[in-house]
Every structure is written in C-alpha cells, then in structure tokens.
Amino acid sequence: MIQNYNQYQFTGKEMLKYLLLGMAASVLLGELFYRSIWGVLLLSPLIYLFLRLKKKELIKKRKWDLNKEFRDGILSLSAALEAGYSAENAFEEAYKDLKLIYPEDSLILSEFSYIIHQIKMNITVEQAIKNFGERTGVEDILSFSEVFSTAKRTGGDLIKVIKLTSSVICDKIEVKREIITLITAKRLESNIMKAIPIFILAYFQASSPEFLAPLYHNVFGVVVMTVFLGIYLLAYRIIDHIISIEV
C-alpha cells in the first residue's frame, strides 16, 4: 500500500539508470555546446532536473496504471453488490475476483486489501474509500468515493448508483486510452524533433569542426551557444507540454 501517490522513490536500479542517463545528457550537451569540461560541469544541474522530470513521469504512469486497474475493481464491486453482498463484504468478493486477473503485487489488489483491513478495524467503508481517493489523488477515485459516501449516507439505491458511476468512469478511461493511442505517433514525432538540433550540431562537429570553431573557447561563442542552448531547452519543455493531454 502506497502512502502518497504524489511521491515516488526510485529503486536502486532506477536511480542508477536515470542517473547515468542524466550524466550522459549533461556530457553530450556540454561537449556539443561548449566543447569543454567546464561546460559539462556547468550543465551538471540538468541531472537533478532530469531526475525530477522522470519522477513526475513515473508518478503519472503509476496513477494511470491504478486508474485502469480501478476500472476492473469497481466493475467487480458492482457485480458483488448486485449479487446481494453488503458494501463491506462486496470488497472481499471483488478482491477475490481481482486476484484472478492481477498479480499479488498489483496496485489495485494492494489497495483493496488495505480497504478490507480498515473495515475489519471498524473503520467505515465510506472513510476507507475516502482515504483511498485522497492518497491517490486520482480524479475518478475521488469522484467514486464522494458518490459512494453520499449514496450510503442518504440511503439511496447503492447498487444502481455504483453501477451508473462505474459505467461513467469506464467510459472516461476508454476515451483517455484512445487519446493516448492517437497521440503515440505524435509523441514519436516530437521526440524526433527534439533530437534533430543535437544531430545537426553533432554532424557539423564530426564533418566540419572548423566551421563551428569560432563558437568555442571565447566569450562571444560561449554567449551565443548559451543562448542557443537556452532556446533549445525551452523548446524541449514546450513540446513536452503540448503533447501532455489530461482528460
């Protein structure tokens, strides 16, 4: 069970992997834009920024994975409620169904197991679901917890409400999945666009180093290359922002 889905701790393997990638990017940019060890050292803070960006990406991916798994969770929960189980027991039945689909270390099994544990500790099912939503920060889970609590508190038709809510959430997840599929090609194109300036600079350095020689090891050249590097990094972030779509 994850205490806060808005935080992410790298595993040892992930830390080594992304640290090496960040260092490689720093060395590459330092060599291409400054052709100096001092340029590499100047760009070393990019390693920290790279690690932060990777954490944000992994947080977003983990939430999306949980969101997809949650769809199956509420469908199983809805089926258990329709079968006549109480809200408290429905989570146990849903957990049994989910074990047939997901491995033991999956996010949804961990979360449903924790909800069941809270219920056994005399915490109301409404509060357990609310805690789940607040920890994850996933909009669909937060919406579900609010609807569930309202229906339970007001004595509404819980089965009908959960079934309708699960249908809406499933439709929303499918729409987001389709959007992600559609922009996959555009994401590839954007990665190519981000790499082109680096390839061009590397090509000139390899084929005609004397052509770029005036831009290195002098104050004017350092200023010009720093401006170019700033424009490149800004364009890099703008491209990432454009292809980042929230549903």
N, C-alpha and C positions, 0 to 999 in steps of 0.2 A: 504494500500500500504506500503510495507516494503522498507525502505530507503537503507539498505545494507543487502544482504542475507548472507554475510560472518560474520555477527554478530548475536548473539542470546541473548535475555533477558528472563531469567526464569520467569514464572509466580510465584505468591506466593505459589501455591500448588506444582509446580515443584521444587522450591527451597527447600521447607520443605521436600519433598520426597527424593530428591537426597542428601540433607544434612544429613538426618537420615541414608540413605544407606551408605554414606561415613563414618559417625561416626561408624556405625555398623562394617564396614570392618576394620576400624582402631582399634577398640576394639578387634575384633576377631584375627587379626594378632598380635596385641600387647600381647594378652593373650597366644596365641599358641606359638609364637616365644620367648617371654621374660617372660611370666607369672608374669608380673609386671605392676603397674600403670605407671611407668616411661617409660616402653616400649610403652604403649598406647600413652603417651604424645609425645614420640619420633616419632611415626608414624602419628601423627595428621596432618602433611603437606600433607599426602596422601588424605585427604578430599578435599583440594584445587585441587590436581591433578585429583581426581575423577570428580569433578565438571567441570573441563576443558575438560576432555575426553567426558563427557556427552554432553557438549555444541557442541563439534565437531561432535558427532554422530547425534544430533538433527539438526545441520546445514546441514549435508549431507542428512539426511532424508527429510528435507524441500525442498532442491534443487531437490531431486529425485521426490518428490510429484509434484513439479512445472513442472518438465520436462515431467512427464506423462500427466499432465493436458494441457501442452503446445501443445502436440501432437494433442489433440482434438481441441485446439484453432486454429492451422494452417490449420487443415482439414476444419473447419467451415469457416475460412478466404478464403481458396482456393475455396470453394463452392460459397461463396458470390461474389468473383471476376469473376468466371465463369458465374454467373447469370447476370453479367453486371454492378455491382456496382463499383464505383471508389474505389481506395485504402483507401481513408479516410472514405467513407461510409461503406466499407466492414467490418471494425472493429465493427461498430454499429450492423450490421446484425449478425456478428459472436458472439457478446456479447449476443444478443437475443437467439441464438441457445444454447449457453453455459449455459444460465440461466435455460434451460430445463434439463440440465444434472447435474450441480453442485449447491451446496447451496450458499447462498449470501456471506458467509464468506470465500469462497474458494479463493485460491491464484490467479488462472487464471482470475476469474471474477474481483477481485480487480485490477489486472494489466491491463486488457483490459479496465476497466472503467477509469483508470488513463491515458491510452493512448488516449482514446476518449476525455478526459478532456483537455489533452495537445493540441490535434488537434483543439479543439474549441478555445483554447487560441492562435491560429495562429502559433503553433509550427509544423514544417513539420512532416509528418508521419515517414519519414526516421529517423529524430532526436529522435522522441518519441520511436521508436523501438530500436534505438541505446542506449538510456538511459536505457531502459528496460534490454537489454543484459548486460550492464556494471554494473548495480546494482545487478543483479542476479549472474553474473559470471558463468552462465551455458553455457557450450560449444555449445550446439545445438542452444540456443537462440542467442548467439553471431554470430554464423555462419549464421543463418537466417537473422539477421539484416544486415550483410555485403552483402549477396546475394540480399536482398530486396533493399538496398540502391543503389547497382550497377545497378540492372535492372531498377530501377526508374530513376536514373540519366542518363543512356545511352539510355533510350527509348526502351529497349528490350521488348520482349514478357513477360510481367509481369505475366500473368496467367500461361503460360507454365513453367516459371522459378519457381514460387511459388509451383506449383503442383509437379514438379520434386523434389524440395527441401523438401517439406513436405513428399514425399514418402521416401526419403533417411533418414530423421530424424525419421520417424515412424519405418522403418526397424531397425535402430540403437537402438531405445528404446525397441523394441521387443527382440532384441538379448540380451540386457542388462537384461531385465526381465527374460529371460530364464536362463542366467548365475546365477542371484540371486537365482532363484528357484533351480538350480542344486547344489549350494553351501550351501543351507539351512541345509541340513543334515550334511555337513562337519562343519558348524558353531556350530551345536549342539554337535558334537564330540569334537570340540575344547574347548567348554565350560566345557565338562566333564573332559577333560584332565587338564584344568586349576584348576578344583576343587579337583582332586584326591590327590595332595600333602597335601592340607588342611584337607581332610577327613582322610588321613593316620595319620597325626600329631594329629588330634583330637581323633582318635581311640586309639592311644598309650597313650595319656594323660588320657583318660577315663578308659581304661582297665589295663594299666600298668604304672601308673605315676612314679613309682620308676625307671623304665627303662630309662626315659629321665631326671631324677632328676639331674645327673651330668652336664647337659647342661644349668642349670638355676642358677641364683644368684651367679655367679662367672665370673671373667674376661674371662677365656678361653671359657666358654659356651656362653657368650654374643657375643664374636668374631665369634665363629662357627655359631651360629644362625643368626647373621647379614649377614654373607657370604651366608648362605642358603637362607635367605630372599631376598638378592640382586639377586641371581641366579633365584629364583622363579619369582620375578617381571620382570626381564629381559626376561625370557622365556614367561611370560604372554604377554609382548609387542610384542615379535617376532611372537607369534601365531596370535595375532590380525593383525599384518602387513601381514602375509602370506595369511590370508583369506580375506583381503581387496583388492578387484579387481576393478580396474577402466576400463571402456570401452570407 
